[in-house]
Amino acid sequence: MASMGELERAVMTVLWDHPDGVTAQEIRAELPGPQPAVTTVLTVLNRLTGKHLVDRDESARAHRYFATGTREDFLSRLMADALGQADDRAAVLARFVGSMDASDAEQLRRLTRRRRS
Amino acid sequence: MTARWVEAAALVVLAWILAGPVSARFAHARWGARFPVGALVVWQAVGLAGGLAVLTGELTIAAGSTARPWRSAVGGLFTGTGGVAYAIGVALFAVSLLWLLGVLVLSFARAARLRAEHRALVRLLSAPADVSDVAVDVIDTDVPFAYSVPGRSSRVVMSKATTALLTDAQLAAVVAHERAHLTQRHSLLVQPFVAWQRSLPMLAAAAAARWRVEQLVEMVCDDAAVRAAGADAVSGALAVLLPDGVVSDERIDRLSTVALSWAWRAVIVAAAVVLVVLPPLVLVALPF
């Protein structure tokens, strides 16, 4: 049985591959390795929704789930924290070097843009 | 009758001197780089003493004078014989205490929430790896960085670029540095200064204090990294991870300077203790 952290990562990977949204059933079918129960997938989805990483469309009978951003969006958020762009968010981390000047910020934007294309 | 106001004013001025000019000057004291632990102790003392001076001053208004023990301030609460000055003093004291504690509690709560959010991001975007025998979360990106996320499920995080660019000794230094942040609970030392600066964003000295405390904490961790991997490894890692164009940094330069003598260290720590203990001691223990 995979840990909750691994399951969350695997579910997010499936969601990132389907920008138009997927149902829990479809996610389960795409998960690598031994497939967990649909209820387990739903539990993971609920946790991710609670953390605002996932959105839910409840208009159809089988709810559809979306990631609230692409993998690159999440990565830029993490790096903005890690490299000290958003100062008050970065204040909660202990960074090996704290400061980042404008050229680094520009390089960061360039890098994430390149990865997206 | 007027003595209480003079004494209260003196204590408030003391707090203002500590929060303003003393903080601004101390933020640029060079000896901090040679004894960062001592400088951190002094910063905690300056913060504590400032807060205690304000609270003591307000209790003085209520009690009449520092020469009258604080018990009379508390006593007035039950006998109701304090008069106007008593009411003003107690009200100011209550508001200050609530404000100081409230700012701190909210700041810690906010930090805990942001950390939890960040940990969730790290979990999704990282792969676990062993770096220098420590479990590290590695993020797949070509921008070098390394940091730690404090808190109950603390972790060390670095990018793939960091693991690729640094030598084994430099990686050991970075890991030792981040572990020192976590095991020494540095977030507890830094957070009050973050809270103070955020609650008074117009106060330049608060920003200077926060900046310096964050720097000193890094220096303490650099020293832990030197013990683990040597000074060359630390300066090499800093050279890679500092932003482009930074050639001379206090953190690199200090690795080749001599630490402060034991005598000076003792004096500094003693001064910090006196600074904290004096205002409440005067209030509680003065024998008249």
Boltz contact constraints between the chains, C-beta under 6 A:
constraints:
  - contact:
      token1: [A, 5]
      token2: [B, 123]
      max_distance: 6.0
  - contact:
      token1: [A, 9]
      token2: [B, 124]
      max_distance: 6.0
  - contact:
      token1: [A, 12]
      token2: [B, 124]
      max_distance: 6.0
  - contact:
      token1: [A, 51]
      token2: [B, 120]
      max_distance: 6.0
  - contact:
      token1: [A, 74]
      token2: [B, 121]
      max_distance: 6.0
  - contact:
      token1: [A, 75]
      token2: [B, 125]
      max_distance: 6.0
  - contact:
      token1: [A, 78]
      token2: [B, 121]
      max_distance: 6.0
  - contact:
      token1: [A, 78]
      token2: [B, 125]
      max_distance: 6.0
  - contact:
      token1: [A, 81]
      token2: [B, 118]
      max_distance: 6.0
  - contact:
      token1: [A, 82]
      token2: [B, 145]
      max_distance: 6.0
  - contact:
      token1: [A, 82]
      token2: [B, 147]
      max_distance: 6.0
  - contact:
      token1: [A, 83]
      token2: [B, 145]
      max_distance: 6.0
  - contact:
      token1: [A, 89]
      token2: [B, 114]
      max_distance: 6.0
  - contact:
      token1: [A, 91]
      token2: [B, 194]
      max_distance: 6.0
  - contact:
      token1: [A, 92]
      token2: [B, 111]
      max_distance: 6.0
  - contact:
      token1: [A, 92]
      token2: [B, 114]
      max_distance: 6.0
  - contact:
      token1: [A, 92]
      token2: [B, 115]
      max_distance: 6.0
  - contact:
      token1: [A, 93]
      token2: [B, 147]
      max_distance: 6.0
  - contact:
      token1: [A, 93]
      token2: [B, 149]
      max_distance: 6.0
  - contact:
      token1: [A, 94]
      token2: [B, 147]
      max_distance: 6.0
  - contact:
      token1: [A, 94]
      token2: [B, 148]
      max_distance: 6.0
  - contact:
      token1: [A, 94]
      token2: [B, 181]
      max_distance: 6.0
  - contact:
      token1: [A, 95]
      token2: [B, 147]
      max_distance: 6.0
  - contact:
      token1: [A, 96]
      token2: [B, 146]
      max_distance: 6.0
  - contact:
      token1: [A, 96]
      token2: [B, 174]
      max_distance: 6.0
  - contact:
      token1: [A, 96]
      token2: [B, 241]
      max_distance: 6.0
  - contact:
      token1: [A, 97]
      token2: [B, 241]
      max_distance: 6.0
  - contact:
      token1: [A, 97]
      token2: [B, 242]
      max_distance: 6.0
  - contact:
      token1: [A, 100]
      token2: [B, 243]
      max_distance: 6.0
  - contact:
      token1: [A, 101]
      token2: [B, 243]
      max_distance: 6.0
  - contact:
      token1: [A, 104]
      token2: [B, 243]
      max_distance: 6.0
  - contact:
      token1: [A, 111]
      token2: [B, 143]
      max_distance: 6.0
